[in-house]
Structures are given as structure tokens and as C-alpha cells.
């Protein structure tokens, strides 16, 4: 491997732009929510509801985008640059088609969709506007997802980072203008926020598309978008469909858990919402390292460097576990003061105080689960991670949460404990699977057969 390519796929160079991108998106997203709250509580409720809907729908194109990203890194690692380029083009076309279909659906049926999802009647007028405008831009969300993933898996994590920063800054400035009538903008409230979202995503999509055209060894031309390779598309789907199912499982299990909290009462629901914000500081760091590990290991796997691929996950854990534990402990010490900026409700603060200690248990399990789970995905073992997610996410995290938290009345502490148990169970099972080296041994056997075949030809 060339020195420059090896450096490009080092864990540090992959991870830090991903972390900055994710952190700034989270930070600016919080500012966005704060601005929308200046319109009305109903506006915040509609945006929160709509984002849950959009997150659920993104799982439809996550299958192609996620699968393509892993295949691209593997192909580059195995020196099949032309195949990596073709995979990127196929994924772009397929994801764009899915996004276009979703856009048409959300433009045509925003109110019926909101009604089906049981949105209160008084929120329907606002939801109709927001869902039709932002949902109409789902094709942009789809293209951004596949372009960012493809570009990252070529080893360029800085491009998507800088694009995300620019997009969010533009979005915040336009939001401010539309909400407060500043900078010569009309004061359009939630409609303006929706337009701001679509415009900023459009600009980001254009920038990412330009980067994408030059991301591979040979620049992508207009005629190349007609390329299609059935064998490569099958490779994308074989890896990608379990990732899509896994992602959908997580989204809907979280929706179910939030519905359990809503049954318990507004205090529990508010406590969990505030905890989500605090946990994100730990989660984003671990997620960035896990995603960087996935890209690195997929590249090493493609290159046939199976021993390095096997060891890479332990290096990630050696870095990630101490960091998330320290971050979680900092939250235990200072979290109560931070929460005091959001609420003065003593019941909520008391609940959050207990949850901060449980978070100290949660984060190491989540780090192990993300790091090893992503590593299994990187070598193509996506069905295993899907299967354990479907079983334990729904039986332990969701089913036991309802049984212990709602039916037996142990409340949010029991629900949180079930979520912790789910992370550790899946983390341990993923670790045992990784120790088996099943897919790594299959790769080694394939390489040995290839070498034997080449030797036979030479003889």
C-alpha cells in the first residue's frame, strides 16, 4: 500500500472530521430547535414529530447508501478502483430514485400521513405545510446521504465535514431571518424554517455532488450515470439490506420506548428528552470512532490485510472506552448544573440525576456495541448484526421496558436499565462473533485459492 493511501485511511484522519461534523450538526440542531421555540410550542412539536417521520423514511434508502459505502472501501482496498467508482454511481442513481418517490408521496399526502400517525388535530395545518415542504426535499436528503457516505469511504472525511458546517450555518442564518424578519427576509415563521431547510440542503447537495465527481481515481462524466452492473448492485444489496433492517429496527424501537415514556407521564418523557441531549456528547465521540473504524477495516479487508483488520477494532476500543467513560463521568459531575439551564422542575432534575449515573454504565456498552458491530458490518457480516439487533433490541430494550417499566410500574429507571442490558448483550455477542474471525478466515481462504490458481497457471 502506498504511504499516502495508508495515511488517508488512518483512524485519526478518518475520525476527527466525522466527529466535528456530527458535533456541529448536533450543536446547530439544538440552536435550530431553540429558534423554532420562538415561534410557538406547537411549531416545536410539529418539527419534532416530522423529524421522527423523516428519520423513519430515511431507512428506505439507508440500505443502498450504507451498503455502497462499505463496498466502495472494500473495492478501493483491493485495488479495484473502477468497481468502486461504478458502485458510487449505481448507489447515487438508486438512492435518488427512492428519494424522488418519497418526495412525491410527502408533497401529495402530508395531511393524511400526519392523521395516520395520530398527530393532534390542532397541529395538522402546521404539519401539512412543514411536511410538504421539507418532505418534498427528501430527494435531497437521500442524495446527501449517499454522496457523503461514498465520499467518506474513499478516505475523504473532510469534504462532508466542511459541507455540513456550511449547510448548517446557512440554515441557522436563514432561520433567524425568516423567524425574526431580519436581513431583509419576510417573517414567514415555520414556513420560512421549512424553506430554509430545503435551500440549505440543496446547496449542500450541489457541493457534495461536485466533490463526488472527482472522488475516485477517474473523474465521473455525465455519460457515466448510465452505468449499471448487476453483480455490483447485488454486492451492495447483500451487505446493505441487513443494515437497512437494523437501522429501521432501532428507529422504531426508539419510537416505541418514547411512547412508553409518554404513558408514564410528561415528567418522564421530559427527563428522557433532556438526557438524550446530554448523552449525545458521549455518543457522538463513540459513533465517530466506530464509523472511522468501519471505513478503515473495510479498506483493510478489501486489501486482504486480515490480521490488521482484526486488530484494528481493539485499538479503537482502547481509545474509545476511556474517552466515553471520562465524558460520562464529567456529565455525572456537571450534568445537574447543565440541566438547570433547561428546566427548574425538581422532579425532572431528580430523575435526570439518577439517569446520569446509569449513563455511566450505558456508554461503555454502547461503545463496544458500536465499534465491534460496525467492524462486523465492514467485513460483510451484516446479517449477524441484524439478527441480534432484531432479537435483543425488541425483546430486551423494548419488550422488557414495557414489562418492567409500564406493566410492573418500575418506571423510567427500569426502561433505562433495559436499554443498558440490550447494549451489553449485543456488545458481548458481537465480540464473540469477532473473535471467531469467520469472515476474515473466508477472505484468507479466498486469497489462498487465488494464489493457488495463479501458481497453477504459471506452472
C-alpha positions as MATLAB code, in Angstrom:
seq = 'XXXXXXXXXXXXXXXXXXXXXXXXXXXXXXXXXXXXXXXXXXXXXXXXXXXXXXXXXXXXXXXXXXXXXXXXXXXXXXXXXXXXXXXXXXXXXXXXXXXXXXXXXXXXXXXXXXXXXXXXXXXXXXXXXXXXXXXXXXXXXXXXXXXXXXXXXXXXXXXXXXXXXXXXXXXXXXXXXXXXXXXXXXXXXXXXXXXXXXXXXXXXXXXXXXXXXXXXXXXXXXXXXXXXXXXXXXXXXXXXXXXXXXXXXXXXXXXXXXXXXXXXXXXXXXXXXXXXXXXXXXXXXXXXXXXXXXXXXXXXXXXXXXXXXXXXXXXXXXXXXXXXXXXXXXXXXXXXXXXXXXXXXXXXXXXXXXXXXXXXXXXXXXXXXXXXXXXXXXXXXXXXXXXXXXXXXXXXXXXXXXXXXXXXXXXXXXXXXXXXXXXXXXXXXXXXXXXXXXXXXXXXXXXXXXXXXXXXXXX';
ca = [
       0.000    0.000    0.000;
       1.249    3.441   -0.867;
       2.194    5.650    2.087;
      -0.270    8.388    1.164;
      -3.150    5.914    0.870;
      -2.238    4.270    4.188;
      -2.179    7.678    5.849;
      -5.537    8.612    4.317;
      -7.164    5.561    5.903;
      -5.589    6.026    9.350;
      -8.092    6.049   12.228;
      -7.263    9.578   13.377;
      -7.542   11.194    9.934;
     -10.856    9.439    9.337;
     -12.334   10.065   12.799;
     -11.723   13.718   13.656;
     -13.591   15.254   10.668;
     -16.511   12.880   11.308;
     -16.632   13.949   14.966;
     -16.502   17.669   14.152;
     -19.207   17.230   11.502;
     -21.509   15.306   13.844;
     -20.851   17.586   16.817;
     -21.546   20.791   14.886;
     -24.685   19.298   13.345;
     -25.880   18.421   16.839;
     -24.950   21.853   18.221;
     -26.551   23.767   15.375;
     -29.568   21.446   15.517;
     -30.054   22.458   19.146;
     -29.852   26.130   18.151;
     -32.375   25.418   15.394;
     -34.809   23.921   17.920;
     -34.318   26.902   20.226;
     -35.148   29.281   17.355;
     -38.275   27.339   16.373;
     -39.422   27.542   20.014;
     -39.624   31.311   19.497;
     -42.479   30.686   17.033;
     -44.598   28.505   19.329;
     -44.643   25.261   21.295;
     -46.853   23.831   18.542;
     -44.161   24.601   15.971;
     -41.576   22.717   18.055;
     -43.978   19.765   18.374;
     -44.557   19.668   14.600;
     -40.831   19.843   13.811;
     -40.072   17.096   16.355;
     -42.873   14.889   15.039;
     -41.907   15.474   11.408;
     -38.251   14.691   12.072;
     -39.253   11.338   13.586;
     -41.235   10.626   10.403;
     -38.333   11.664    8.173;
     -35.869    9.575   10.213;
     -38.082    6.516    9.757;
     -38.289    7.098    5.993;
     -34.517    7.503    5.617;
     -34.158    3.810    6.448;
     -35.601    3.098    2.987;
     -32.514    4.482    1.259;
     -30.040    3.698    4.058;
     -29.943    0.164    2.639;
     -28.304    1.318   -0.580;
     -26.193    4.162    0.860;
     -24.703    2.155    3.752;
     -24.081   -0.952    1.690;
     -22.450    1.059   -1.082;
     -20.127    2.813    1.369;
     -18.733   -0.473    2.684;
     -18.365   -1.952   -0.822;
     -16.541    1.197   -2.019;
     -13.986    0.971    0.821;
     -13.504   -2.757    0.187;
     -13.020   -2.237   -3.565;
     -10.501    0.561   -3.056;
      -8.629   -1.632   -0.585;
      -8.464   -4.458   -3.145;
      -7.252   -2.050   -5.863;
     -10.487   -2.347   -7.854;
     -10.837    1.401   -8.303;
     -13.081    1.134  -11.346;
     -15.539   -1.082   -9.463;
     -15.580    1.393   -6.551;
     -16.407    4.189   -8.973;
     -19.222    2.165  -10.568;
     -20.656    1.297   -7.142;
     -20.787    5.004   -6.275;
     -22.690    5.783   -9.484;
     -25.161    2.899   -9.046;
     -25.835    3.933   -5.433;
     -26.375    7.562   -6.478;
     -28.965    6.575   -9.093;
     -30.802    4.060   -6.879;
     -30.916    6.321   -3.824;
     -32.034    9.292   -5.923;
     -34.923    7.245   -7.324;
     -36.070    6.214   -3.827;
     -35.757    9.807   -2.591;
     -37.782   11.108   -5.531;
     -40.586    8.650   -4.784;
     -40.683    9.730   -1.127;
     -40.697   13.411   -2.120;
     -43.704   12.913   -4.387;
     -45.555   10.996   -1.656;
     -44.939   13.649    1.025;
     -45.853   16.535   -1.259;
     -49.098   14.828   -2.294;
     -50.309   13.450    1.068;
     -48.920   15.422    4.034;
     -52.180   15.764    5.984;
     -53.368   12.139    5.558;
     -49.913   10.907    6.638;
     -49.997   13.117    9.744;
     -53.513   11.852   10.557;
     -52.476    8.200   10.181;
     -49.656    8.858   12.664;
     -52.156   10.270   15.180;
     -50.942   13.874   15.176;
     -53.375   16.051   17.178;
     -55.943   17.837   15.014;
     -54.823   21.339   16.042;
     -51.310   20.657   14.700;
     -52.423   19.421   11.266;
     -52.310   22.824    9.461;
     -48.696   23.443   10.541;
     -47.746   19.828    9.832;
     -49.236   19.980    6.341;
     -47.008   22.938    5.463;
     -43.836   21.609    7.081;
     -44.128   18.012    5.855;
     -44.959   19.008    2.281;
     -42.018   21.446    2.006;
     -39.290   19.609    3.945;
     -40.637   16.184    2.944;
     -40.724   17.374   -0.654;
     -36.975   17.738   -0.310;
     -36.445   14.109    0.735;
     -34.663   13.514   -2.558;
     -32.026   15.991   -1.323;
     -31.735   14.120    1.991;
     -31.310   10.856    0.084;
     -28.653   12.271   -2.250;
     -26.783   13.912    0.627;
     -26.720   10.580    2.461;
     -25.331    8.582   -0.441;
     -22.883   11.280   -1.580;
     -21.478   11.816    1.925;
     -21.163    8.062    2.512;
     -19.471    7.437   -0.837;
     -17.028   10.314   -0.369;
     -16.153    9.296    3.227;
     -15.428    5.729    2.185;
     -12.865    6.888   -0.360;
     -10.953    8.200    2.669;
     -12.070   11.832    2.306;
     -13.928   12.671    5.531;
     -13.042   16.376    5.417;
     -15.223   17.144    2.378;
     -18.522   16.075    4.005;
     -17.440   17.778    7.262;
     -16.850   21.172    5.645;
     -20.036   20.849    3.594;
     -22.097   20.043    6.706;
     -20.651   23.038    8.536;
     -21.507   25.366    5.658;
     -25.002   23.907    5.298;
     -25.845   24.319    8.969;
     -24.501   27.873    9.175;
     -26.621   28.868    6.154;
     -29.626   27.129    7.684;
     -29.276   28.955   11.016;
     -28.816   32.361    9.338;
     -31.863   31.821    7.109;
     -33.903   30.548   10.060;
     -33.089   33.685   12.013;
     -34.074   35.804    9.043;
     -37.407   34.049    8.418;
     -38.383   33.801   12.110;
     -37.492   37.365   13.148;
     -37.764   39.137    9.794;
     -34.042   40.014    9.844;
     -31.616   40.627    6.953;
     -34.485   41.678    4.697;
     -36.211   38.270    4.930;
     -40.020   38.101    5.213;
     -41.265   36.932    8.612;
     -42.703   33.566    7.498;
     -42.425   31.545   10.720;
     -42.472   27.758   10.315;
     -42.941   28.026    6.544;
     -39.717   30.012    6.386;
     -37.944   27.417    8.553;
     -39.057   24.701    6.137;
     -37.829   26.696    3.129;
     -34.530   27.366    4.920;
     -34.088   23.625    5.496;
     -34.650   22.741    1.843;
     -32.471   25.559    0.457;
     -29.522   24.731    2.738;
     -29.795   21.036    1.809;
     -29.947   21.898   -1.888;
     -26.722   23.912   -1.642;
     -25.045   21.107    0.330;
     -26.151   18.531   -2.250;
     -24.623   20.592   -5.061;
     -21.292   20.900   -3.220;
     -21.212   17.182   -2.357;
     -22.060   16.285   -5.942;
     -19.106   18.307   -7.230;
     -16.786   16.565   -4.710;
     -18.277   13.192   -5.672;
     -17.484   13.710   -9.372;
     -13.778   13.877   -8.549;
     -13.715   11.483   -5.581;
     -12.473    8.425   -7.485;
      -9.356    7.655   -9.498;
     -11.125    8.728  -12.717;
     -13.473   11.700  -12.852;
     -17.139   10.836  -13.288;
     -18.602   12.182  -16.550;
     -22.248   12.791  -17.465;
     -22.403    9.664  -19.649;
     -21.197    7.516  -16.734;
     -24.505    7.898  -14.900;
     -25.970    5.363  -17.341;
     -23.611    2.712  -15.931;
     -25.166   -0.309  -14.242;
     -23.558   -3.552  -13.142;
     -25.947   -6.199  -11.815;
     -23.203   -8.082   -9.974;
     -22.006   -4.954   -8.146;
     -25.564   -3.910   -7.337;
     -26.129   -7.345   -5.807;
     -22.996   -6.851   -3.668;
     -24.439   -3.552   -2.417;
     -27.766   -5.158   -1.502;
     -26.245   -8.257    0.118;
     -24.361   -6.006    2.531;
     -26.899   -3.192    2.603;
     -30.316   -4.749    3.214;
     -29.466   -6.066    6.700;
     -28.068   -2.606    7.544;
     -31.375   -1.057    6.442;
     -33.365   -3.511    8.562;
     -31.042   -2.857   11.516;
     -31.452    0.896   11.169;
     -35.244    0.621   10.864;
     -35.354   -1.652   13.904;
     -33.502    0.929   16.005;
     -35.686    3.836   14.822;
     -38.961    2.063   15.536;
     -37.800    0.584   18.844;
     -36.883    4.101   19.992;
     -40.321    5.335   18.913;
     -41.892    2.526   20.950;
     -39.803    3.351   24.025;
     -40.743    7.030   23.760;
     -44.400    6.005   23.604;
     -43.915    4.007   26.855;
     -42.418    7.097   28.484;
     -45.382    9.138   27.293;
     -47.666    6.654   29.063;
     -45.677    7.146   32.278;
     -46.158   10.903   32.088;
     -44.726   14.206   30.903;
     -42.070   14.275   33.642;
     -40.511   11.004   32.485;
     -40.761   11.998   28.829;
     -39.114   15.363   29.501;
     -36.353   13.724   31.563;
     -35.541   11.308   28.753;
     -35.586   14.125   26.183;
     -33.098   16.184   28.198;
     -30.928   13.119   28.773;
     -30.838   12.491   25.029;
     -29.245   15.901   24.612;
     -26.580   15.280   27.281;
     -25.834   11.724   26.124;
     -25.147   12.952   22.624;
     -21.797   14.373   23.749;
     -20.673   10.857   24.696;
     -22.469    9.156   21.833;
     -21.044   11.387   19.096;
     -17.457   10.671   20.099;
     -18.010    6.921   20.180;
     -20.040    6.998   16.973;
     -17.301    8.925   15.138;
     -14.637    6.415   16.185;
     -16.888    3.478   15.278;
     -17.679    4.902   11.839;
     -13.995    5.634   11.199;
     -13.173    2.050   12.243;
     -15.769    0.718    9.818;
     -14.184    2.605    6.903;
     -10.648    1.581    7.919;
     -11.499   -2.093    8.467;
     -13.477   -2.347    5.213;
     -10.415   -0.961    3.396;
      -8.037   -3.379    5.162;
     -10.401   -6.279    4.500;
     -10.563   -5.416    0.804;
      -6.769   -5.273    0.697;
      -6.554   -8.740    2.256;
      -4.808   -7.399    5.372;
      -6.972   -9.517    7.646;
      -4.656   -9.547   10.675;
      -4.555   -5.737   10.736;
      -8.320   -5.613   10.236;
      -8.839   -7.960   13.197;
      -6.564   -5.937   15.488;
      -7.956   -2.542   14.418;
     -11.159   -2.877   16.448;
      -9.201   -3.428   19.668;
      -7.180   -0.287   19.002;
     -10.430    1.631   18.587;
     -11.765    0.251   21.878;
      -8.503    1.104   23.648;
      -9.005    4.730   22.586;
     -12.781    4.960   22.702;
     -13.661    3.275   26.010;
     -11.564    5.567   28.263;
     -12.840    8.641   26.397;
     -16.548    7.819   26.696;
     -16.144    6.782   30.354;
     -14.416   10.084   31.196;
     -17.092   12.028   29.288;
     -19.888   10.163   31.070;
     -18.246   10.827   34.456;
     -17.959   14.540   33.627;
     -21.706   14.505   32.944;
     -22.321   12.940   36.365;
     -20.413   15.811   37.993;
     -21.672   18.749   35.926;
     -24.837   17.403   34.305;
     -27.166   18.679   37.026;
     -25.896   22.235   36.521;
     -26.298   21.972   32.734;
     -29.828   20.608   33.102;
     -30.641   23.561   35.334;
     -30.275   25.783   32.277;
     -33.167   23.940   30.609;
     -35.583   23.296   33.449;
     -36.240   24.230   37.075;
     -38.648   21.327   37.636;
     -37.217   19.460   40.645;
     -38.933   16.179   39.734;
     -37.310   16.189   36.291;
     -33.923   17.136   37.760;
     -34.152   14.353   40.343;
     -34.917   11.769   37.657;
     -32.100   13.031   35.456;
     -29.710   12.833   38.405;
     -30.335    9.079   38.651;
     -30.172    8.657   34.868;
     -26.768   10.385   34.746;
     -25.340    7.572   36.888;
     -26.985    4.961   34.672;
     -25.480    6.733   31.673;
     -22.071    5.973   33.157;
     -22.975    2.286   32.739;
     -24.608    2.761   29.338;
     -21.797    4.451   27.430;
     -19.090    1.714   27.649;
     -21.617   -0.870   26.439;
     -22.711    1.384   23.611;
     -19.074    1.992   22.618;
     -18.298   -1.735   22.471;
     -21.512   -2.450   20.586;
     -20.943    0.297   18.005;
     -17.243   -0.405   17.449;
     -17.491   -4.178   17.058;
     -20.865   -4.081   15.314;
     -19.535   -1.640   12.710;
     -16.430   -3.806   12.297;
     -18.587   -6.857   11.566;
     -20.514   -4.774    9.040;
     -17.243   -3.665    7.437;
     -16.277   -7.251    6.554;
     -19.774   -8.050    5.272;
     -21.162   -9.858    8.333;
     -24.242   -7.648    8.323;
     -26.837  -10.394    8.748;
     -25.417  -11.335   12.140;
     -25.633   -7.773   13.475;
     -29.148   -7.515   12.032;
     -30.283  -10.760   13.676;
     -29.035   -9.934   17.170;
     -30.499   -6.428   16.853;
     -33.925   -7.734   15.868;
     -33.936  -10.192   18.753;
     -32.457   -8.241   21.652;
     -33.480   -4.718   20.680;
     -37.108   -5.807   20.656;
     -37.110   -8.451   23.399;
     -34.794   -6.724   25.910;
     -34.737   -2.986   25.132;
     -38.374   -2.704   24.023;
     -40.306   -5.687   25.407;
     -38.707   -5.712   28.854;
     -39.004   -1.918   29.018;
     -42.764   -2.214   28.676;
     -42.998   -5.156   31.069;
     -40.811   -3.716   33.825;
     -41.318   -0.005   33.240;
     -45.028    0.179   32.428;
     -46.762   -3.086   33.423;
     -44.913   -3.596   36.721;
     -44.636    0.141   37.351;
     -40.871    0.470   37.883;
     -40.824    3.479   35.560;
     -38.052    5.173   33.639;
     -35.220    3.663   35.723;
     -36.305    0.175   34.622;
     -36.648    1.308   30.997;
     -33.173    2.810   31.055;
     -31.783   -0.364   32.644;
     -33.315   -2.467   29.865;
     -31.644   -0.245   27.267;
     -28.307   -0.748   29.049;
     -28.808   -4.535   29.145;
     -29.552   -4.578   25.405;
     -26.328   -2.707   24.588;
     -24.176   -5.045   26.689;
     -25.792   -8.242   25.414;
     -25.343   -7.225   21.777;
     -21.838   -5.962   22.531;
     -20.777   -9.278   24.087;
     -22.313  -11.324   21.258;
     -20.630   -9.101   18.652;
     -17.307   -9.501   20.469;
     -17.624  -13.302   20.471;
     -18.504  -13.225   16.768;
     -15.484  -11.043   16.004;
     -13.241  -13.430   17.941;
     -14.388  -16.251   15.636;
     -12.889  -14.348   12.659;
     -15.439  -16.106   10.417;
     -15.460  -13.617    7.534;
     -11.759  -12.873    7.920;
     -10.968  -16.582    7.563;
     -13.217  -16.766    4.489;
     -11.262  -13.871    2.978;
      -7.957  -15.607    3.749;
      -9.242  -18.817    2.125;
     -10.308  -16.895   -0.998;
      -6.878  -15.273   -1.243;
      -5.190  -18.671   -0.848;
      -7.326  -20.167   -3.620;
      -6.488  -17.214   -5.861;
      -2.761  -17.649   -5.214;
      -3.013  -21.405   -5.849;
      -4.830  -20.774   -9.119;
      -2.209  -18.272  -10.238;
       0.574  -20.714   -9.351;
      -1.114  -23.468  -11.353;
      -1.364  -21.182  -14.389;
       2.295  -20.242  -14.106;
       3.276  -23.939  -13.977;
];
